[in-house]
Amino acid sequence: MWMSSGQNQTWVSEFILLGFSSDPTTNRTLFSAFLLLYLSSVLGNGLIITLVYLDIHLHTPMYFFLCILSLLDIGCVTTTMPQMLVHLLSLSQTISFAGCWLQMYIFGALALTECILLVVMAFDRYVAICSPLRYTVILSWGLCTQLSAGTWACGFFFSLIHTFFTMRLPYCGPNRVNHYFCEGPSVRNLACMDTHVVEMVDSVISVFMVVAPLSLIVASYIRIAQAILKFKSMQARCKAFSTCASHLTVITFFYAPATYIYMKPVSRYSPERDKQISLFYNVFTVLLNPVVYSLRNKDIKGAFLKVIGKGRVAW
């Protein structure tokens, strides 16, 4: 669908999201698979939030930030997956210009917030291992609240800049987005003017929201590793490394594909490959996060068994 600018120029008023396939049979199979993944992701992360809320022993800074991570993951996957599921069964795969704007903004805000949150979680592990006796003093609930608010503010602010510069470009030609949701690089590729300035803006944002946070995380874990190696007890070393393993796994799952998507040169843009990689960090990472934290975390396992036990008693 097109609308006129009044100067013999037409502008896109909606986009067509091509998704993964145009074959109805394949789409029905994908619908079943993605619906299962979506429900599992929401239920898994929702379970983490519920367990932390119900078990008073989990009311610590570490699990407070874990709850926020789960909330962000639920938000990210819900921003994209329900619409993709509808498109898999529908003849129409369109999204309005305003809807695309909103989807790009919310997804970007939640993803960028998660980038900063992972730094905060690394700081939490640093304090817990390097200054265990002062852990609750340093990471007071006041500071935790401020850090949480700061991550959300940064995410939504930088996403607004990214979305504004991307969606203010003139889209007067093709409106078929080779993606399953309105991701910035895929939409920007359809602009009918040079996008060099917008690419520069995105590069600056990537430095602040990807490179800088990742550098801080690496620096934190270097200090953590140095502190752990000073422990005399092998058991203490293993326990300390174990508490960091879940966080490091989540960081790898999240940052590796995100860095590839947003930090690679424009000349290496590949719609099909980028679409698959986006699916990994948008869907599979969200699904794996609660699995990683529950399998390697005795506190989460204990809270789950406690809730199950209370449920059996109630019955």
Secondary structure, 3 states (H helix, E strand, C coil): CEEECCCCCEEECEEEECCCCCCHHHHHHHHHHHHHHHHHHHHHHHHHHHHHHHCHHHCCHHHHHHHHHHHHHHHHHHHHHHHHHHHHHCCCCEEEHHHHHHHHHHHHHHHHHHHHHHHHHHHHHHHHHHCHHHHHHHCCHHHHHHHHHHHHHHHHHHHHHHHHHHHCCCCCCCCEECCCCCCHHHHHCCCCCCCHHHHHHHHHHHHHHHHHHHHHHHHHHHHHHHHHHCCCCHHHHHHHHHHHHHHHHHHHHHHHHHHHHHHCCHHHCCHHHHHHHHHHHHHHHHHHHHHHHHHCCHHHHHHHHHHHHHHHHHC
